[in-house]
Amino acid sequence: MAKIKHNNFLDTVDEVITNATKAGVLHLHAEGSGLNGRKIKVNGIESFHFGTTGYLWVWNKTSVLKMLL
């Protein structure tokens, strides 16, 4: 009987996450005591943080905040 290699969606997701973690692009931890919304420091390297709109200083503009409230 032929051996069938089973590959389901969860196996694929697990493999992608495992490989990305080993490559150093997932499960990273920010350094420092706080975040300013603009930059983030990971593994001693300071980079712009694109996970929020903080890099645009949108949160710091009173005209934008007034429109949102």
Backbone atoms as SQL, in Angstrom:
CREATE TABLE atoms (id INTEGER PRIMARY KEY, chain TEXT, resi INTEGER, resn TEXT, atom TEXT, x REAL, y REAL, z REAL);
INSERT INTO atoms VALUES
  (1, 'A', 1, 'MET', 'N', 0.835, -1.167, 0.000),
  (2, 'A', 1, 'MET', 'CA', 0.000, 0.000, 0.000),
  (3, 'A', 1, 'MET', 'C', 0.891, 1.244, 0.000),
  (4, 'A', 2, 'ALA', 'N', 0.523, 2.228, -0.801),
  (5, 'A', 2, 'ALA', 'CA', 1.314, 3.462, -0.908),
  (6, 'A', 2, 'ALA', 'C', 1.183, 4.290, 0.364),
  (7, 'A', 3, 'LYS', 'N', 2.289, 4.895, 0.725),
  (8, 'A', 3, 'LYS', 'CA', 2.282, 5.757, 1.893),
  (9, 'A', 3, 'LYS', 'C', 1.883, 7.164, 1.447),
  (10, 'A', 4, 'ILE', 'N', 0.874, 7.695, 2.073),
  (11, 'A', 4, 'ILE', 'CA', 0.397, 9.028, 1.716),
  (12, 'A', 4, 'ILE', 'C', 0.882, 10.012, 2.770),
  (13, 'A', 5, 'LYS', 'N', 1.560, 11.039, 2.303),
  (14, 'A', 5, 'LYS', 'CA', 2.022, 12.075, 3.226),
  (15, 'A', 5, 'LYS', 'C', 0.860, 13.029, 3.476),
  (16, 'A', 6, 'HIS', 'N', 0.426, 13.075, 4.715),
  (17, 'A', 6, 'HIS', 'CA', -0.703, 13.930, 5.045),
  (18, 'A', 6, 'HIS', 'C', -0.193, 15.319, 5.388),
  (19, 'A', 7, 'ASN', 'N', -0.854, 16.326, 4.845),
  (20, 'A', 7, 'ASN', 'CA', -0.465, 17.709, 5.074),
  (21, 'A', 7, 'ASN', 'C', -1.739, 18.533, 5.187),
  (22, 'A', 8, 'ASN', 'N', -2.075, 18.903, 6.379),
  (23, 'A', 8, 'ASN', 'CA', -3.267, 19.724, 6.525),
  (24, 'A', 8, 'ASN', 'C', -2.889, 21.171, 6.801),
  (25, 'A', 9, 'PHE', 'N', -3.869, 22.014, 6.851),
  (26, 'A', 9, 'PHE', 'CA', -3.661, 23.448, 7.006),
  (27, 'A', 9, 'PHE', 'C', -2.871, 23.781, 8.269),
  (28, 'A', 10, 'LEU', 'N', -3.211, 23.156, 9.395),
  (29, 'A', 10, 'LEU', 'CA', -2.522, 23.464, 10.646),
  (30, 'A', 10, 'LEU', 'C', -1.048, 23.066, 10.611),
  (31, 'A', 11, 'ASP', 'N', -0.730, 21.987, 9.934),
  (32, 'A', 11, 'ASP', 'CA', 0.675, 21.599, 9.778),
  (33, 'A', 11, 'ASP', 'C', 1.436, 22.672, 9.003),
  (34, 'A', 12, 'THR', 'N', 0.809, 23.191, 7.961),
  (35, 'A', 12, 'THR', 'CA', 1.445, 24.231, 7.150),
  (36, 'A', 12, 'THR', 'C', 1.656, 25.504, 7.960),
  (37, 'A', 13, 'VAL', 'N', 0.648, 25.915, 8.712),
  (38, 'A', 13, 'VAL', 'CA', 0.763, 27.110, 9.558),
  (39, 'A', 13, 'VAL', 'C', 1.865, 26.915, 10.588),
  (40, 'A', 14, 'ASP', 'N', 1.895, 25.760, 11.221),
  (41, 'A', 14, 'ASP', 'CA', 2.922, 25.469, 12.217),
  (42, 'A', 14, 'ASP', 'C', 4.313, 25.544, 11.602),
  (43, 'A', 15, 'GLU', 'N', 4.474, 25.006, 10.416),
  (44, 'A', 15, 'GLU', 'CA', 5.776, 25.026, 9.749),
  (45, 'A', 15, 'GLU', 'C', 6.214, 26.446, 9.410),
  (46, 'A', 16, 'VAL', 'N', 5.287, 27.258, 8.923),
  (47, 'A', 16, 'VAL', 'CA', 5.606, 28.650, 8.572),
  (48, 'A', 16, 'VAL', 'C', 6.016, 29.434, 9.815),
  (49, 'A', 17, 'ILE', 'N', 5.261, 29.289, 10.886),
  (50, 'A', 17, 'ILE', 'CA', 5.580, 30.013, 12.119),
  (51, 'A', 17, 'ILE', 'C', 6.904, 29.537, 12.708),
  (52, 'A', 18, 'THR', 'N', 7.135, 28.245, 12.706),
  (53, 'A', 18, 'THR', 'CA', 8.392, 27.699, 13.226),
  (54, 'A', 18, 'THR', 'C', 9.585, 28.208, 12.430),
  (55, 'A', 19, 'ASN', 'N', 9.483, 28.192, 11.115),
  (56, 'A', 19, 'ASN', 'CA', 10.580, 28.670, 10.264),
  (57, 'A', 19, 'ASN', 'C', 10.812, 30.167, 10.442),
  (58, 'A', 20, 'ALA', 'N', 9.744, 30.943, 10.544),
  (59, 'A', 20, 'ALA', 'CA', 9.886, 32.388, 10.725),
  (60, 'A', 20, 'ALA', 'C', 10.516, 32.707, 12.075),
  (61, 'A', 21, 'THR', 'N', 10.155, 31.955, 13.102),
  (62, 'A', 21, 'THR', 'CA', 10.751, 32.158, 14.426),
  (63, 'A', 21, 'THR', 'C', 12.243, 31.838, 14.395),
  (64, 'A', 22, 'LYS', 'N', 12.606, 30.745, 13.743),
  (65, 'A', 22, 'LYS', 'CA', 14.029, 30.379, 13.629),
  (66, 'A', 22, 'LYS', 'C', 14.808, 31.420, 12.828),
  (67, 'A', 23, 'ALA', 'N', 14.141, 32.059, 11.846),
  (68, 'A', 23, 'ALA', 'CA', 14.792, 33.085, 11.019),
  (69, 'A', 23, 'ALA', 'C', 14.881, 34.425, 11.738),
  (70, 'A', 24, 'GLY', 'N', 14.201, 34.543, 12.884),
  (71, 'A', 24, 'GLY', 'CA', 14.291, 35.763, 13.675),
  (72, 'A', 24, 'GLY', 'C', 13.341, 36.860, 13.244),
  (73, 'A', 25, 'VAL', 'N', 12.233, 36.500, 12.622),
  (74, 'A', 25, 'VAL', 'CA', 11.281, 37.528, 12.191),
  (75, 'A', 25, 'VAL', 'C', 9.950, 37.442, 12.928),
  (76, 'A', 26, 'LEU', 'N', 9.825, 36.519, 13.843),
  (77, 'A', 26, 'LEU', 'CA', 8.615, 36.372, 14.654),
  (78, 'A', 26, 'LEU', 'C', 8.989, 36.193, 16.108),
  (79, 'A', 27, 'HIS', 'N', 8.036, 36.441, 16.970),
  (80, 'A', 27, 'HIS', 'CA', 8.218, 36.291, 18.411),
  (81, 'A', 27, 'HIS', 'C', 9.359, 37.179, 18.916),
  (82, 'A', 28, 'LEU', 'N', 9.377, 38.410, 18.430),
  (83, 'A', 28, 'LEU', 'CA', 10.387, 39.357, 18.866),
  (84, 'A', 28, 'LEU', 'C', 9.862, 40.138, 20.063),
  (85, 'A', 29, 'HIS', 'N', 10.749, 40.595, 20.896),
  (86, 'A', 29, 'HIS', 'CA', 10.375, 41.353, 22.082),
  (87, 'A', 29, 'HIS', 'C', 11.034, 42.724, 22.031),
  (88, 'A', 30, 'ALA', 'N', 10.224, 43.761, 22.231),
  (89, 'A', 30, 'ALA', 'CA', 10.747, 45.124, 22.235),
  (90, 'A', 30, 'ALA', 'C', 11.570, 45.355, 23.488),
  (91, 'A', 31, 'GLU', 'N', 12.616, 46.140, 23.332),
  (92, 'A', 31, 'GLU', 'CA', 13.478, 46.470, 24.453),
  (93, 'A', 31, 'GLU', 'C', 13.090, 47.836, 25.004),
  (94, 'A', 32, 'GLY', 'N', 13.507, 48.116, 26.198),
  (95, 'A', 32, 'GLY', 'CA', 13.272, 49.422, 26.802),
  (96, 'A', 32, 'GLY', 'C', 12.104, 49.394, 27.770),
  (97, 'A', 33, 'SER', 'N', 11.917, 50.528, 28.421),
  (98, 'A', 33, 'SER', 'CA', 10.875, 50.594, 29.451),
  (99, 'A', 33, 'SER', 'C', 9.522, 51.009, 28.906),
  (100, 'A', 34, 'GLY', 'N', 9.480, 51.554, 27.691),
  (101, 'A', 34, 'GLY', 'CA', 8.203, 51.974, 27.128),
  (102, 'A', 34, 'GLY', 'C', 8.310, 52.202, 25.633),
  (103, 'A', 35, 'LEU', 'N', 7.152, 52.336, 24.997),
  (104, 'A', 35, 'LEU', 'CA', 7.117, 52.576, 23.563),
  (105, 'A', 35, 'LEU', 'C', 6.630, 53.988, 23.309),
  (106, 'A', 36, 'ASN', 'N', 7.232, 54.672, 22.337),
  (107, 'A', 36, 'ASN', 'CA', 6.811, 56.035, 22.028),
  (108, 'A', 36, 'ASN', 'C', 5.872, 56.084, 20.824),
  (109, 'A', 37, 'GLY', 'N', 5.592, 54.945, 20.195),
  (110, 'A', 37, 'GLY', 'CA', 4.679, 54.900, 19.066),
  (111, 'A', 37, 'GLY', 'C', 5.335, 55.188, 17.736),
  (112, 'A', 38, 'ARG', 'N', 6.584, 55.600, 17.749),
  (113, 'A', 38, 'ARG', 'CA', 7.261, 55.966, 16.501),
  (114, 'A', 38, 'ARG', 'C', 8.368, 54.989, 16.151),
  (115, 'A', 39, 'LYS', 'N', 9.179, 54.646, 17.123),
  (116, 'A', 39, 'LYS', 'CA', 10.291, 53.715, 16.895),
  (117, 'A', 39, 'LYS', 'C', 10.243, 52.603, 17.931),
  (118, 'A', 40, 'ILE', 'N', 10.867, 51.505, 17.569),
  (119, 'A', 40, 'ILE', 'CA', 10.920, 50.346, 18.454),
  (120, 'A', 40, 'ILE', 'C', 12.335, 49.770, 18.377),
  (121, 'A', 41, 'LYS', 'N', 12.816, 49.256, 19.497),
  (122, 'A', 41, 'LYS', 'CA', 14.160, 48.686, 19.538),
  (123, 'A', 41, 'LYS', 'C', 14.046, 47.190, 19.794),
  (124, 'A', 42, 'VAL', 'N', 14.595, 46.402, 18.862),
  (125, 'A', 42, 'VAL', 'CA', 14.571, 44.943, 18.966),
  (126, 'A', 42, 'VAL', 'C', 15.975, 44.432, 18.667),
  (127, 'A', 43, 'ASN', 'N', 16.502, 43.609, 19.563),
  (128, 'A', 43, 'ASN', 'CA', 17.857, 43.056, 19.415),
  (129, 'A', 43, 'ASN', 'C', 18.900, 44.141, 19.203),
  (130, 'A', 44, 'GLY', 'N', 18.726, 45.269, 19.915),
  (131, 'A', 44, 'GLY', 'CA', 19.696, 46.360, 19.845),
  (132, 'A', 44, 'GLY', 'C', 19.593, 47.232, 18.610),
  (133, 'A', 45, 'ILE', 'N', 18.638, 46.967, 17.752),
  (134, 'A', 45, 'ILE', 'CA', 18.476, 47.743, 16.515),
  (135, 'A', 45, 'ILE', 'C', 17.203, 48.579, 16.613),
  (136, 'A', 46, 'GLU', 'N', 17.353, 49.909, 16.461),
  (137, 'A', 46, 'GLU', 'CA', 16.196, 50.795, 16.506),
  (138, 'A', 46, 'GLU', 'C', 15.621, 50.949, 15.102),
  (139, 'A', 47, 'SER', 'N', 14.323, 50.730, 14.983),
  (140, 'A', 47, 'SER', 'CA', 13.648, 50.788, 13.685),
  (141, 'A', 47, 'SER', 'C', 12.327, 51.529, 13.829),
  (142, 'A', 48, 'PHE', 'N', 11.794, 52.002, 12.704),
  (143, 'A', 48, 'PHE', 'CA', 10.470, 52.594, 12.727),
  (144, 'A', 48, 'PHE', 'C', 9.446, 51.507, 12.973),
  (145, 'A', 49, 'HIS', 'N', 8.427, 51.844, 13.730),
  (146, 'A', 49, 'HIS', 'CA', 7.391, 50.879, 14.084),
  (147, 'A', 49, 'HIS', 'C', 6.174, 51.148, 13.204),
  (148, 'A', 50, 'PHE', 'N', 5.894, 50.237, 12.266),
  (149, 'A', 50, 'PHE', 'CA', 4.788, 50.403, 11.337),
  (150, 'A', 50, 'PHE', 'C', 3.549, 49.632, 11.775),
  (151, 'A', 51, 'GLY', 'N', 3.538, 49.123, 12.999),
  (152, 'A', 51, 'GLY', 'CA', 2.384, 48.390, 13.502),
  (153, 'A', 51, 'GLY', 'C', 1.237, 49.296, 13.896),
  (154, 'A', 52, 'THR', 'N', 1.514, 50.586, 14.031),
  (155, 'A', 52, 'THR', 'CA', 0.491, 51.571, 14.356),
  (156, 'A', 52, 'THR', 'C', 0.704, 52.784, 13.457),
  (157, 'A', 53, 'THR', 'N', -0.132, 53.783, 13.604),
  (158, 'A', 53, 'THR', 'CA', 0.060, 55.026, 12.844),
  (159, 'A', 53, 'THR', 'C', 0.992, 55.982, 13.584),
  (160, 'A', 54, 'GLY', 'N', 1.614, 55.520, 14.670),
  (161, 'A', 54, 'GLY', 'CA', 2.496, 56.359, 15.459),
  (162, 'A', 54, 'GLY', 'C', 3.684, 56.889, 14.664),
  (163, 'A', 55, 'TYR', 'N', 4.126, 56.153, 13.660),
  (164, 'A', 55, 'TYR', 'CA', 5.264, 56.614, 12.869),
  (165, 'A', 55, 'TYR', 'C', 4.894, 57.845, 12.052),
  (166, 'A', 56, 'LEU', 'N', 3.607, 58.104, 11.867),
  (167, 'A', 56, 'LEU', 'CA', 3.159, 59.303, 11.163),
  (168, 'A', 56, 'LEU', 'C', 2.886, 60.457, 12.121),
  (169, 'A', 57, 'TRP', 'N', 3.019, 60.211, 13.392),
  (170, 'A', 57, 'TRP', 'CA', 2.705, 61.175, 14.453),
  (171, 'A', 57, 'TRP', 'C', 1.245, 61.582, 14.416),
  (172, 'A', 58, 'VAL', 'N', 0.380, 60.719, 13.862),
  (173, 'A', 58, 'VAL', 'CA', -1.050, 61.019, 13.788),
  (174, 'A', 58, 'VAL', 'C', -1.627, 61.189, 15.193),
  (175, 'A', 59, 'TRP', 'N', -1.198, 60.355, 16.108),
  (176, 'A', 59, 'TRP', 'CA', -1.718, 60.408, 17.469),
  (177, 'A', 59, 'TRP', 'C', -1.329, 61.687, 18.178),
  (178, 'A', 60, 'ASN', 'N', -0.361, 62.419, 17.634),
  (179, 'A', 60, 'ASN', 'CA', 0.133, 63.637, 18.267),
  (180, 'A', 60, 'ASN', 'C', -0.484, 64.899, 17.670),
  (181, 'A', 61, 'LYS', 'N', -1.301, 64.777, 16.649),
  (182, 'A', 61, 'LYS', 'CA', -1.887, 65.932, 15.985),
  (183, 'A', 61, 'LYS', 'C', -3.267, 66.201, 16.551),
  (184, 'A', 62, 'THR', 'N', -3.430, 67.359, 17.175),
  (185, 'A', 62, 'THR', 'CA', -4.694, 67.670, 17.819),
  (186, 'A', 62, 'THR', 'C', -5.846, 67.774, 16.830),
  (187, 'A', 63, 'SER', 'N', -5.587, 68.218, 15.596),
  (188, 'A', 63, 'SER', 'CA', -6.667, 68.323, 14.623),
  (189, 'A', 63, 'SER', 'C', -7.250, 66.948, 14.286),
  (190, 'A', 64, 'VAL', 'N', -6.379, 65.947, 14.191),
  (191, 'A', 64, 'VAL', 'CA', -6.837, 64.587, 13.910),
  (192, 'A', 64, 'VAL', 'C', -7.598, 64.041, 15.118),
  (193, 'A', 65, 'LEU', 'N', -7.071, 64.274, 16.315),
  (194, 'A', 65, 'LEU', 'CA', -7.736, 63.777, 17.507),
  (195, 'A', 65, 'LEU', 'C', -9.113, 64.399, 17.685),
  (196, 'A', 66, 'LYS', 'N', -9.258, 65.683, 17.361),
  (197, 'A', 66, 'LYS', 'CA', -10.561, 66.348, 17.465),
  (198, 'A', 66, 'LYS', 'C', -11.562, 65.729, 16.486),
  (199, 'A', 67, 'MET', 'N', -11.109, 65.382, 15.291),
  (200, 'A', 67, 'MET', 'CA', -12.002, 64.759, 14.310),
  (201, 'A', 67, 'MET', 'C', -12.447, 63.376, 14.778),
  (202, 'A', 68, 'LEU', 'N', -11.561, 62.662, 15.438),
  (203, 'A', 68, 'LEU', 'CA', -11.877, 61.314, 15.890),
  (204, 'A', 68, 'LEU', 'C', -12.812, 61.310, 17.092),
  (205, 'A', 69, 'LEU', 'N', -12.750, 62.351, 17.899),
  (206, 'A', 69, 'LEU', 'CA', -13.588, 62.420, 19.102),
  (207, 'A', 69, 'LEU', 'C', -14.845, 63.118, 18.726);
